[in-house]
Amino acid sequence: MDDNAKTKEDQSLQARFLRLREILLVQGKVIVAYSGGVDSTFLLRAAVDFLGVENVLACIGKSESLAETELKQALKWGAEMGAKVELVYPKELDNQHYRTNPPDRCYYCKVELYQLLRQMAEKKGYNAVLCGTNVDDLSDFRPGLEAARKWQVYSPLEEAGLTKNDIRVLSRRLGLASWNKPAQPCLASRIAYGLEITPQRLKQIEKGEEFLQGLGLSELRVRHHGDLVRIEVPQNRIAEMIQGDRREKIVTFFKKLGFSFISLDLEGLRRGSGNEPLGNTEPDNKRD
């Protein structure tokens, strides 16, 4: 790309960023559905910068589907930008539609969260509830978008025309540590459709991923198929998973977690592999 093209691209990105500012200023006082992901962290920072700390409340949905390490990181980043952060406690596991784990599971999860945030907004005098949906999300398999529409949760990043790459670029310019964070969907997205979502299974996934991260893996998925666990790591890391005594350590650990069969997916890490039985390979449902 020549210098002229780069300049035009940067000007276009800056125009979208200024459009985001205009959108947020209209809202005035907002609640941000915050998870510590790339999108919601950027949205929170933009809201704090443009509206002032006193006009922004970040809310994290704390439930069994959010890994403890993700919660701690989100709280840390929120504190670093001076944001007011509160925990809310959606009860998605009390929702039978969610618990039975259908393909539109994410819809029922978001319903539980967004209705809490709308109630909080009305009670505390906030004008709007915002989520981190971006332009790229509109072409993905994301049942949670319908829940946002139902509960009037707004998507300023999408309205401003910002893509995931735009958000990463802008996040880096703002000095946000989240700019290059890998996608980290909720733990429930690792459970095969039709297999009931239970606290025990979510904890198995969380502990399994923490164990593998301790082996030096930053990107991975522990996919729960009942008695069988399917481990996904990048293709260039597959060979080392079975070298030396590592294979035995992995097998021993996952057996203790309660799995009877331990498998390593030879296709490697790929977002949305849980959706392949549905005939699509769109990314996992995300936490905004």
Buried (B, 14 or more C-beta within 10 A) or exposed (E): EEEEEEEEEEEEBEEBBEBBBEBBEEBEBBBBBBBBBBBBBBBBBBBBBBBEEEBBBBBBBBBBBBBEBBBEBBBEBBEEBEBBBBEBEBEBBEBEBBBBBBBBBBBBBBBBBBBBBBEBBEEEEBEBBBBBBBBBBEEBBBBBBBBBEBBEBBBBBBBBBBBBEBBBBBBEEBEBEBBEBEBBBBBBBBBBBEEEBBEEBBBBBBBBBEBBEEBEBEEBBBBBBBEBBBBBBEEEBBEBBEEEEEBEEBBEBBEEBEBEEBBBBEEBBBBBBBBEEEEEEBBBBBBB
